[in-house]
Structure formats: C-alpha cells, structure tokens
Amino acid sequence: IVTADDKTRPYNTDNPALTYVVKDGAGKVVNVSGAAALSTTAVKTTPVGTYPIVPTQGTLDDNYAYTFVNGTLTIPSLL
C-alpha cells in the first residue's frame, strides 16, 4: 500500500517536498526498490483549500501489486 503523506503549506509559497510510505498488508513499513511518483494540482498561487496528493507507480518495482492512497495538501487561511 503506497500512501502519500499529508502536507500543509502557507498560501503563496512553493509546495513542500511530497513524500510517501509503503506498507504491506499487515501495516508494516517495507522497502521496495524504485520510487513512487507524486503529484498535486496545487501551485504556488493556488487558493486556500485542500488538494489531493496523488501517488502513482513511478519506478517502483513492478514485481508487486500496489494499492495507492491519496494524501492531502492543505493551504490554510491566514490567521
């Protein structure tokens, strides 16, 4: 199971590095060769709100079947 980590960033700043974790069916973190690709529709000037962080296979070892779970990028309103 490849799960994108949730992230938060201020408005009008660059997106943080997008990260993920891979776990087996029992919930144990595992190392797999290669790397998932991560993307979000949010850009520096995207309005306040929440946006999906979407993981895809990228270069992950294709000898396994993966389930991909989106994370959330939150851009909070100014206080």
TIVEXVO-545700 format. One record per atom (N, C-alpha, C): residue in three letters; x, y, z. Coordinates in steps of 0.02 Angstrom, whole numbers, padded with zeros to 5 digits, always signed. Last residue first. Layout:
% residues N
alaXYZ ...
***
This chain:
% residues 79
leu-00214+01681+00476 leu-00246+01696+00541 leu-00243+01769+00557 leu-00256+01627+00313 leu-00213+01666+00358 leu-00251+01681+00422 ser-00307+01458+00282 ser-00318+01530+00278 ser-00271+01565+00327 pro-00196+01326+00223 pro-00243+01357+00270 pro-00251+01432+00258 ile-00188+01207+00115 ile-00165+01276+00115 ile-00214+01314+00159 thr-00143+01039+00118 thr-00187+01090+00145 thr-00152+01158+00142 leu-00146+00897+00026 leu-00107+00958+00035 leu-00156+01011+00059 thr-00167+00728+00067 thr-00199+00793+00059 thr-00148+00849+00072 gly-00147+00572-00023 gly-00139+00614+00036 gly-00173+00681+00022 asn-00216+00419-00089 asn-00201+00491-00093 asn-00189+00521-00024 val-00147+00264-00109 val-00193+00303-00067 val-00171+00376-00068 phe-00140+00120-00209 phe-00118+00189-00200 phe-00170+00229-00161 thr-00077-00040-00203 thr-00138+00000-00193 thr-00113+00070-00177 tyr+00018-00145-00312 tyr+00012-00090-00264 tyr-00059-00064-00261 ala+00101-00294-00334 ala+00039-00258-00349 ala+00029-00207-00294 tyr+00271-00316-00391 tyr+00220-00313-00338 tyr+00157-00278-00365 asn+00365-00300-00484 asn+00352-00369-00464 asn+00298-00373-00410 asp+00404-00172-00514 asp+00341-00195-00542 asp+00327-00270-00529 asp+00464-00055-00402 asp+00474-00123-00426 asp+00407-00151-00451 leu+00430+00113-00453 leu+00426+00059-00403 leu+00432-00009-00436 thr+00434+00225-00531 thr+00484+00173-00545 thr+00483+00117-00492 gly+00264+00260-00537 gly+00331+00286-00548 gly+00379+00230-00567 gln+00132+00232-00485 gln+00186+00182-00484 gln+00256+00210-00493 thr+00074+00374-00390 thr+00068+00326-00444 thr+00131+00283-00444 pro-00017+00477-00274 pro+00040+00434-00289 pro+00024+00387-00348 val-00072+00639-00258 val-00087+00576-00292 val-00023+00536-00305 ile-00146+00741-00151 ile-00079+00721-00169 ile-00087+00650-00195 pro-00281+00857-00175 pro-00255+00789-00169 pro-00181+00785-00187 tyr-00306+00999-00071 tyr-00292+00972-00138 tyr-00263+00902-00131 thr-00399+01127+00009 thr-00365+01062+00012 thr-00361+01033-00058 gly-00365+01305+00028 gly-00408+01246+00021 gly-00369+01183+00029 val-00325+01457-00051 val-00332+01420+00011 val-00381+01362+00000 pro-00273+01446-00227 pro-00310+01473-00169 pro-00308+01428-00108 thr-00108+01441-00293 thr-00172+01407-00284 thr-00207+01435-00222 thr+00019+01490-00319 thr-00036+01538-00312 thr-00105+01506-00305 lys+00099+01371-00330 lys+00115+01424-00281 lys+00055+01470-00267 val-00021+01238-00354 val+00039+01275-00372 val+00046+01333-00323 ala-00102+01081-00346 ala-00087+01146-00314 ala-00021+01174-00340 thr-00116+00955-00393 thr-00137+01009-00438 thr-00120+01078-00410 thr+00021+00844-00369 thr-00037+00880-00342 thr-00054+00935-00392 ser+00106+00684-00364 ser+00087+00747-00395 ser+00028+00778-00358 leu+00237+00565-00366 leu+00186+00601-00327 leu+00170+00667-00362 ala+00290+00400-00399 ala+00284+00469-00424 ala+00227+00502-00385 ala+00394+00294-00299 ala+00328+00314-00323 ala+00333+00385-00352 ala+00545+00213-00344 ala+00510+00267-00309 ala+00442+00280-00341 gly+00651+00069-00312 gly+00618+00119-00354 gly+00584+00171-00311 ser+00615-00069-00203 ser+00660-00031-00247 ser+00620+00015-00293 val+00545-00049-00044 val+00537-00076-00111 val+00583-00035-00156 asn+00526-00084+00125 asn+00567-00050+00074 asn+00558-00086+00008 val+00382-00062+00230 val+00428-00103+00191 val+00467-00060+00143 val+00294-00057+00381 val+00330-00018+00331 val+00381-00064+00297 lys+00149-00154+00405 lys+00220-00146+00419 lys+00254-00107+00362 gly+00019-00187+00378 gly+00032-00121+00403 gly+00105-00107+00421 ala-00008-00304+00316 ala-00013-00305+00389 ala+00002-00237+00420 gly+00020-00278+00183 gly-00050-00288+00203 gly-00061-00289+00278 asp+00154-00156+00196 asp+00125-00219+00173 asp+00053-00224+00199 lys+00182+00013+00142 lys+00169-00036+00195 lys+00141-00100+00163 val+00273+00155+00104 val+00248+00092+00077 val+00241+00043+00136 val+00243+00331+00102 val+00266+00272+00138 val+00235+00210+00104 tyr+00299+00490+00035 tyr+00253+00434+00041 tyr+00284+00380+00084 thr+00302+00667-00005 thr+00331+00605+00019 thr+00277+00552+00026 leu+00349+00817-00081 leu+00296+00767-00072 leu+00328+00701-00056 ala+00410+00965-00015 ala+00428+00901-00046 ala+00372+00851-00031 pro+00284+01095-00027 pro+00338+01059+00008 pro+00356+00996-00033 asn+00261+01222-00151 asn+00239+01160-00119 asn+00298+01128-00083 asp+00299+01394-00113 asp+00309+01333-00152 asp+00282+01272-00114 thr+00167+01507-00066 thr+00234+01478-00058 thr+00239+01416-00101 asn+00037+01555-00058 asn+00086+01590-00099 asn+00158+01570-00083 tyr-00006+01496+00104 tyr-00026+01522+00039 tyr+00033+01559+00007 pro+00094+01368+00185 pro+00062+01434+00182 pro+00042+01452+00110 arg+00052+01192+00189 arg+00097+01247+00172 arg+00059+01312+00172 thr+00054+01021+00233 thr+00024+01087+00242 thr+00075+01139+00221 lys+00019+00849+00189 lys+00064+00907+00195 lys+00023+00970+00204 asp+00014+00672+00208 asp-00020+00736+00209 asp+00031+00791+00220 asp+00097+00554+00102 asp+00093+00589+00166 asp+00055+00655+00158 ala+00022+00424+00009 ala+00053+00491+00008 ala+00044+00523+00077 thr+00052+00255+00018 thr+00011+00309+00045 thr+00050+00375+00043 val+00038+00103-00051 val+00078+00163-00057 val+00034+00222-00037 ile+00043-00059+00000 ile+00000+00000+00000 ile+00045+00061+00000 
***
